[in-house]
Amino acid sequence: MRLFVGLGNPGAKYARNRHNIGFMAVDRIAEDHGFAPWKTKFQGQISEGRLGTEKVLLLKPETFMNRSGQSVGEAMRFYKLDSTDVTVLHDELDLAPGKVRVKAGGGHAGHNGLRSIHDHIGAAYDRVRLGIGHPGRKEAVAGYVLHDFARADEDWLENVLRGISDGAAALAAGDGARFMNAVALRTAPPRSSTGTAPRPEENPAKVKEPQPAPEDNRSPLQKLVDRFK
């Protein structure tokens, strides 16, 4: 079994906050992949389902962000999971809006939700870092992450959530590269060709080489006579 944890704060007041993009991601996975209805357990909301061949438990801790580890720890102990079975989806200030990165282990970089998870299960869990950008000043961070996404963010946010859902089965299978490819197809799709063939004159294979002028063997007198005919 895999445990996917989306980080955020509970309640309608916080539902569209930048800090809640982890909740949004697991909500989209549950909706798109036919997971069971959400129910209350492990100090959070859980939903069970399958992604590809993997059984997956989605978890949204309701302990508020800075105590997320309590909920994650309870779920892990109940299902007898290792920390390497856990993937946490969370907001990331150090990535530009719309950027997504996967990471195995590492520090918490001051993120309160990750700090709490570190305290309860250690650092050896996977993360999906969801870029929300940085307000530019350290003192502005709290207000920034606890503010709703702007209207201008709606397009890239929707593409990120769709990409995460598209790649969820690959993420559950531990295939980070295939997951990132699915995200990229939504957030940075390749340019499509026009599908129009070049005109004949634009096709090098059909361009005729210039032909040399025929050799003129007339005498100078004959050329002069011909001019006045």
C-alpha positions as MATLAB code, in Angstrom:
seq = 'MRLFVGLGNPGAKYARNRHNIGFMAVDRIAEDHGFAPWKTKFQGQISEGRLGTEKVLLLKPETFMNRSGQSVGEAMRFYKLDSTDVTVLHDELDLAPGKVRVKAGGGHAGHNGLRSIHDHIGAAYDRVRLGIGHPGRKEAVAGYVLHDFARADEDWLENVLRGISDGAAALAAGDGARFMNAVALRTAPPRSSTGTAPRPEENPAKVKEPQPAPEDNRSPLQKLVDRFK';
ca = [
       0.000    0.000    0.000;
       1.040    3.570   -0.706;
       0.084    6.537    1.477;
      -0.372    9.850   -0.357;
      -0.587   12.782    2.043;
      -1.840   16.165    0.887;
      -0.938   19.029    3.201;
      -3.210   21.940    4.076;
      -5.429   23.411    6.759;
      -8.992   22.160    7.431;
     -12.129   24.193    6.862;
     -13.743   26.299    4.142;
     -11.814   29.384    5.286;
      -8.557   27.857    4.024;
      -9.836   25.774    1.100;
      -8.398   27.962   -1.695;
      -5.260   29.100    0.140;
      -1.877   28.605   -1.509;
      -0.919   26.542    1.557;
      -3.686   24.077    0.650;
      -2.481   23.034   -2.794;
      -1.613   19.604   -1.342;
      -5.248   19.105   -0.311;
      -6.326   20.186   -3.804;
      -3.998   17.645   -5.419;
      -5.267   14.612   -3.501;
      -8.871   15.790   -3.948;
      -8.321   15.765   -7.719;
      -6.778   12.282   -7.614;
      -9.722   10.959   -5.596;
     -12.248   12.523   -7.969;
     -10.608   11.452  -11.218;
      -9.732    7.893  -10.192;
     -12.964    6.804   -8.510;
     -11.731    6.609   -4.920;
     -14.111    5.835   -2.049;
     -15.926    8.737   -0.324;
     -13.854   10.622    2.214;
     -14.276    9.590    5.843;
     -12.841   10.755    9.150;
      -9.971    8.724   10.586;
      -6.407    9.220   11.885;
      -7.147   12.854   12.821;
      -7.858   13.539    9.193;
      -9.899   12.675    6.111;
      -9.038    9.465    4.251;
     -10.096    7.903    0.959;
      -9.063    4.502   -0.400;
      -8.674    3.369   -3.988;
      -6.306    1.982   -6.599;
      -3.865    3.643   -8.940;
      -2.739    1.164  -11.551;
      -1.852   -1.997   -9.659;
      -1.205   -0.186   -6.364;
      -3.631    0.159   -3.471;
      -3.420    3.772   -2.278;
      -4.685    5.594    0.803;
      -5.174    9.351    0.412;
      -4.883   11.384    3.611;
      -5.679   15.014    4.409;
      -4.579   15.734    8.006;
      -7.056   17.905    9.920;
      -4.642   18.752   12.725;
      -3.698   22.049   11.053;
      -0.449   22.316    9.170;
       2.050   22.460   12.008;
       0.809   19.152   13.520;
       0.394   17.177   10.288;
       2.815   14.516   11.488;
       0.410   13.306   14.157;
      -2.117   12.230   11.540;
       0.498   10.742    9.206;
       2.084    8.771   12.051;
      -1.247    7.277   13.101;
      -2.068    6.114    9.580;
       1.387    4.588    9.131;
       1.202    2.651   12.382;
      -2.300    1.340   11.656;
      -1.321   -0.015    8.230;
       2.188   -1.025    9.337;
       3.809    1.111    6.648;
       7.393    2.328    6.390;
       8.206    5.989    5.828;
       9.374    5.034    2.315;
       5.737    4.090    1.537;
       4.681    7.717    2.106;
       4.511   10.487   -0.475;
       3.688   14.007    0.729;
       2.277   16.600   -1.692;
       2.905   20.140   -0.443;
       3.296   23.789   -1.397;
       6.823   24.959   -2.196;
       7.889   28.611   -1.914;
      11.243   27.981   -3.605;
       9.668   26.905   -6.904;
       7.997   29.233   -9.374;
       4.210   28.961   -9.670;
       3.277   25.951  -11.769;
       6.590   24.124  -11.347;
       6.502   20.598   -9.906;
       9.392   18.502   -8.612;
       9.675   15.079   -6.964;
      12.161   14.450   -4.202;
      13.130   11.492   -2.029;
      14.060   12.350    1.542;
      15.904   15.489    2.560;
      15.274   18.392    4.901;
      12.055   20.250    5.633;
      13.387   23.701    4.585;
      11.338   25.401    7.289;
       7.980   24.108    6.032;
       5.889   23.598    9.176;
       3.967   20.626    7.802;
       7.124   18.815    6.758;
       8.816   19.715   10.038;
       6.020   17.979   11.944;
       6.160   14.914    9.683;
       9.938   14.741   10.218;
       9.343   14.728   13.971;
       6.906   11.802   13.766;
       8.197    9.515   10.989;
      11.683   10.751   10.110;
      12.921   12.198    6.818;
      12.898    9.120    4.549;
       9.632    9.827    2.746;
       8.989   11.063   -0.795;
       7.711   14.531   -1.603;
       5.956   16.180   -4.526;
       6.905   19.857   -4.326;
       4.240   22.105   -5.828;
       5.591   25.533   -6.679;
       3.591   28.566   -5.543;
       6.356   31.182   -5.807;
       7.733   33.469   -3.092;
       6.381   36.877   -2.088;
       9.928   38.264   -2.056;
      10.214   39.123    1.631;
      10.483   36.678    4.514;
       8.076   38.661    6.683;
       5.404   38.428    3.962;
       5.459   34.618    3.719;
       2.771   33.844    6.328;
       0.235   36.170    4.752;
       1.125   34.963    1.270;
       0.637   31.221    1.886;
      -2.569   31.815    3.867;
      -4.066   33.879    1.056;
      -6.228   32.449   -1.731;
      -4.783   31.856   -5.165;
      -5.308   34.873   -7.415;
      -7.604   34.736  -10.434;
      -4.504   34.963  -12.635;
      -3.282   31.658  -11.119;
      -6.328   29.643  -12.152;
      -5.037   28.359  -15.500;
      -1.654   27.092  -14.347;
      -3.158   25.689  -11.128;
      -5.732   23.689  -13.077;
      -3.038   22.334  -15.400;
      -0.844   21.295  -12.469;
      -3.717   19.457  -10.752;
      -4.686   17.707  -13.983;
      -1.072   16.698  -14.585;
      -0.728   15.273  -11.085;
      -3.899   13.248  -11.582;
      -2.708   12.029  -15.001;
       0.571   10.845  -13.491;
      -0.796    9.498  -10.206;
      -0.480    5.826  -11.191;
       3.164    6.357  -12.153;
       3.781    8.119   -8.838;
       2.241    5.195   -6.943;
       4.471    2.795   -8.884;
       7.565    4.781   -7.921;
       8.212    5.981  -11.470;
       9.079    9.624  -10.870;
      10.217   10.245  -14.445;
       6.937    9.066  -15.956;
       5.011   11.088  -13.379;
       6.953   14.233  -14.262;
       6.361   13.601  -17.955;
       2.596   13.455  -17.344;
       2.754   16.760  -15.468;
       4.849   18.358  -18.208;
       2.333   17.356  -20.886;
      -0.228   19.491  -19.041;
       1.958   22.381  -17.905;
       4.316   22.685  -20.886;
       2.760   20.811  -23.840;
       4.881   20.485  -26.992;
       4.041   22.828  -29.828;
       1.910   21.155  -32.471;
       2.985   21.325  -36.118;
       0.824   23.194  -38.624;
       0.320   20.033  -40.636;
       0.642   21.926  -43.924;
       3.021   20.717  -46.595;
       5.405   23.240  -48.135;
       4.437   24.734  -51.460;
       6.328   23.176  -54.406;
       8.613   26.174  -54.664;
       9.491   25.759  -50.972;
      10.374   22.087  -51.338;
      14.109   21.754  -52.047;
      13.550   18.452  -53.779;
      11.318   20.118  -56.372;
      13.202   23.351  -57.028;
      14.593   23.346  -60.576;
      18.202   24.259  -61.048;
      18.742   27.327  -63.323;
      19.696   26.271  -66.880;
      22.593   27.965  -68.704;
      21.712   30.123  -71.732;
      22.328   28.403  -75.114;
      25.672   29.217  -76.702;
      25.449   32.037  -79.332;
      27.687   31.186  -82.344;
      26.580   34.141  -84.551;
      29.200   36.493  -85.933;
      29.210   40.124  -84.703;
      27.890   41.265  -88.110;
      25.045   38.747  -88.001;
      24.111   39.844  -84.463;
      23.927   43.481  -85.618;
      21.789   42.579  -88.644;
      19.417   40.515  -86.421;
      18.913   43.490  -84.058;
      17.387   45.587  -86.837;
      15.155   42.958  -88.376;
];
